[in-house]
Amino acid sequence: MLTIFFGSLPIRIILSLITSFVTAIIIGPRVIANLKLRQIGQTIREEGIQAHKKKAGIPTMGGVIILIPALICCTLWANFNPLVVVTLFALLGTATIGMLDDLTKVIKARSLGLTPRQKLAGQISIGLVVGLVIRFFPDIRVENLFPMTSGGGTIALATSICQTPLMGPIDFGWLYIPFTVFVVVGATNAVNLTDGLDGLAGSTCTTALSAFLVLALLCGSPDIARLLGTAWIPGSSELAVVCASLLGGCLGFLWFNANPAQVFMGDTGSLALGGALGALAVCLKCEIFLGIIGGIFVSEALSVIIQVSYFKYTGGKRIFRMSPIHHHFELAGWTEQKVVARFAITSLLLAILGVSLFAFRIVFT
């Protein structure tokens, strides 16, 4: 909307970040008050950590504090193209699933909302749409730019490729659609599992979004892509504006979610952020890098899978004191603040590692 007045991408990124953060700070108290009025509060599992019982009743569905500013800022500062549209579709689609889940928990007054099958069906559908659009929409292109020292020029790459840290682009062919579904569904649920402590999901998503903001700029610049030997994806630089809008919303949300939390993002926020990260990775052909940058999310999901599998295989034995793994460290004696701080630091280091592996790939090729 305002892009006709502010054509410069760096300026629009900065304005999107600032606008989103300020908007989140402004609407935060009103959203919290409204959630309290409607008695949309957190329910705690009986088998959960006992110290968390005091959090029962704290407003949930606070993810709207992230979503509203992000959507406003994307409308104001982003030039819409298929990549932006499909990312926002994933964001809104997973947010809708999360909102239905949160509302079901409130209506039925239980810690479980939608059934796992219902949530999974919705997530798979969103992943299918994302994969089909990226794979077959004619306006989405992926190109390899040859160095000017060898004469320059470009060659079109298949939209079913995935960029890797050491081996360059790998073409998944007909497996690309299932792979995309796996990435979107996996990211959505992994971020959701991470949302268990005050400020944990918000801080780790902040570092991941910062990394993908940089990756969007690298993939969207033909000069940088030519220098690094990475794929150039025309229009992908606009995803940096989307990342900035979500980043500003997350920072504003953390203002109210830092320990002791005044509000929780709920599935409305965690599923939405996971879906957006998954879609961003698919759009930028950086699915493998999402596994590195989002290493905290991966470890949270793996801890649950390992715990459940081992429990069934051994007839009741456990590897971790409790999963997801952030609860294991709580029961090991770490305070909630220490768990969040150390996970956030680790997330930042992983984000730096992921971007570095991408940006310095020329060293390995």
N, C-alpha and C positions, 0 to 999 in steps of 0.2 A: 504493500500500500504506500509506504513512504520511500520505497526504493527509487522512485523517480527523482527524489530530492537528494538521496544519499546513495550514489552508485558505488562508492568504494567499499569493497568487501571487508577490509579490516575495520573500517568505521562501523559498518553494520553489525559486525560481530561484537564489537565493544558495546555499542548501543543496545544490542539484544541482551547481552549479559547484564548490563546495568539496569535496563528497564525491567527485565524479568525478576531480578533480585529485589528491586524497590517495590514492584507490584506484590511480590510474595510477602514482603514485610508489612505492607499496607493491609492486604486482605487477610493475613494470618489470624489476627485477633478476632476478626469478624467470623471467619470460618470456624474457629475453635468455639466461640460463643454459640454459633448456630448448631454445631454438632452436640454441644452440651444440652442445649434447649431441646433438641430432638432425641436426646438420650442415646446417641450413637456412640457407645463406649466399647472399650476393649474387653473381651472375655478371655480368661486365662485357663489353659488346660489343667485339669486336676493332677495329671502326672508330671506337670512342668515343675520348674524350680520354685521352691516355696517362697523365696525372697521376692519373686515376681508377682505374688498374689496381691501385693499392695497396688499394683498397676491396674487392677481391674477397674473398669469404669472410666479410665482416661480416654478422651475422645479419639476415635480412629477414623479412617477414611480421610485423613489429612493429606493424602496424596493430591487432592484437588488444589492444595496450596502450591504444588509444583505444576500441575497440568494447566491451570487457568493462565498463569503468567506465560508459560511456554507457548501455548496456542496463540495468545495475544501477540507475543513477540514474533513468532513465525509469520503471522499475518502481516505485521507491520514491516519487518525487516528482511524477510526472505524472498528471493525470486523463485516462485514455484516451478518445479519441473518434475518429471516422473519419479526421480529419486527422493525428492522432498516429500512428494505426495505419498509414496509407498511407506516411507518411514513414519509419517504422521498417521497413516492408516494403521500400522502396527501399534503405534503408541495408543491411539484411541480404542482400537479393538481390544487390546489386552487390558486397558483401563476399564472398559465396559465389563469385561469378565470379572475383574477385581472388584468393581463396584457392586455387581450382583452378588458376589461372594460375601462382601462385607455386610451388605444389607440383609442377606439371608442369615448371617450370624446374629445380627441384632434382632430380627423378627423372631427367630427360633430360639434366641437366648442360649446359644451354644458356641463352643470354640471352633466348630467345623461348619462351613457354609455350604457352597455347592459341592456336589460329589466329585471325586477325582476324575471320573469319566466325563462329567459335564465340562469341567475346566479343560481337560486334555483335548476334548473334541473341539472346543472353541479355539484353543491355541494351535492345534494342527490345521484348522481351517485358515487361520491368519497366516501361518507359515506357508501354506500352499499358495495363497494369493501372492504373498511376497515373492516366493520363488518363481511363480509363473510370470509375474510382471517383469522381474529382473531378467529372466531367461528369454522371454519372447517379445517384449514390447520393443517395437522397431526403433524408437528414439533413444534407447539406452545402448551406448557403445562402450567398448573397452578396446584400447589401442596400445600397441607397443611402439615407442618412439626411438628410432635409431640415433646414436650419437652423431653430432655434426661432423666429427672427425672422419666418420665412415660414409659421409654423404647425406646424412639425415634421412628423412622419409619416415613413413609410418606403415604399420601392418595391423589389420584388424584381428583382434583376438576373440575367441568364443566368449559369450557372456556366461558360460558355465565354468569359467576358470576360478581358481582360488589361489591367491598369492601366499607364498610360504616364506619363512625366514631365510632358508638356505638354498632351496631348490628352484626358486622362481615360481612362475605360475604353473599350476597343475589343472588340467581339464578333467572335470568329473563326468562330462558327457551326460548320459541319461540318469546317472546317479545324483545329478546336481539338485533336482527338486527334492528328493528325500533328504539330502544333506542340508538343504536350506531349512526344511521343516525341523530337522534335528537341532540346528543352530538356534532358531527362533524359540522353539519350545524349551530347549535346554537353558538358554539365557533367561527366559521368562521365569522358569521355576527356580533356577539357581539364585537369582536376585531375591525372589520371594523367600527362599529358605534363609538368606542372609539377614532378613529383616526380623531380628529377634531381640536386639538390644537398642537402648537409646542412642541414636546417632550412627549406628553401624551401617545400615544400608545406605543412608544419605551420604556419609563420608566416603564410602567405597565407590558409590556411583559417581560422586563428584570427581574422583581421580580418573575413573574410567572414561567419563565424558570428556574430561580435559585431554586425555590421550587421543580419543577419536576426533576431537576438534582439530588436533594437529594432523592426524592421518588424512582427514578430509581435505585440508589445505594442500598436503603433499600429493594426494591422488588427483586433485583438481587442477594442479598447475602443470601444464605441458613441459615447461622448462625444467622444473624440479624432477618430474617423472623421467624426462630424458637423461638427466644427470645421474639419477639413482638407478636407472634401469628397471623401474617399476612400471606397472600399468597406469596409463592415463585414462581417467574416466571423466569425460566431459560433463560438466554440470555438478560434479560431486563436491566442489568447493562450497556450494550453497548449503551442504549438510553441516558445515562449520557453524552456520547461523543457527541451525536446529540444535546442535550440541550446546552452543552458547546459551540459548534460551532455556534448555533443560538444566544446564549447569547453574544459571542464575536462580532458577526455581528451587533447585536442590539446596543451594547455599541459603536462600531465604527460609526454606523449610527447616534446615538445621538450626536456625535461630530459635525455633520453638521446640525442636525435637532433641536438642542437646540435653544430656542428663542434668537434672531430672526432667524428663520429657513432659511437655504440656499437651502434646498430641502425637499420635502415631500415624504413619503414612498408610497403614493397612494394605490390603491386597490391591486397592485402587491405585496406590502409588508404586508398590514394589513390582507388581506384574507389568504395569505400564513402562517403568524404567527398564525392566528386563527385556520386554518386547522391543522397545526402542533401540537398546544396545544390540540386540540380535539383528534387527533390520539394518542398522548402521553398518554392522560388520558385513552383512550380505551385500549391501549397496556398494561398499568400498572394496569388496573382494578380500577382506581382511579377517575372514572367519577364524583362521588359525591364530591370528594375533589377538583376537578376542579371548581365546583360551589363556594367553599369556597375560594380557592386560587385566583380565578379569579372573586372575588366579585365585583370588579369595572366594569368588562365587563358585569356581570349579571345586575348590577344597570343601566348601560347605555342602555342595550337592554330593560329592563323592563320599563324604563322611556319613551321610544318610544312607546312601546305597550300600556302602560297606557294612554299616551297623545292622541294617535290616537283613541283608543277605547272611551275614555271620550269625545273627540271632536265630534265623530260621534253620540254618545248616547245623548249628550246634545244639539246637533245642533250648535256647534261652540264654546263652552266654553273650557277653558284649565285649567289643574292643574299646569303645569310648565310654566314658562315664555317662554321657548323654550326647545325642546328636540333635541338630547340626553341631559342628565342632566348636562353635563359640560357647555353647553350654558346657562342653567338656572342660574348657579352660576355666569357666566360672566355678565348676564343681572342684576343680583342682586348686582353687584358692585365689585365683585372680579376681580382682574387683571388676565390676562391669565397666567402669571408666578405663581400667587398664587394658581390658580385652579390646575395647573399641579403639583406643589410642594405638595399640600395637598392630591391630588389623589394618587400621588406616595407614600407618607407616608402611606396612608391607604392601598394601595396595598401591601406594605412591611409588614405591620402588619397582613394582611389577609394571606399572604404567610407563615408567621411564625406560625399563628394559624392553618392553614391547615396541615403543616408538623408536628406540635406538636400533633394535634389530631391523626395523623397517627402513629407517633413514640411512643406516650404514650398510645396507645390503650390498652396495657397490664394492665394499671391502672384501666380501666373500665370493664375488663372481668374477 
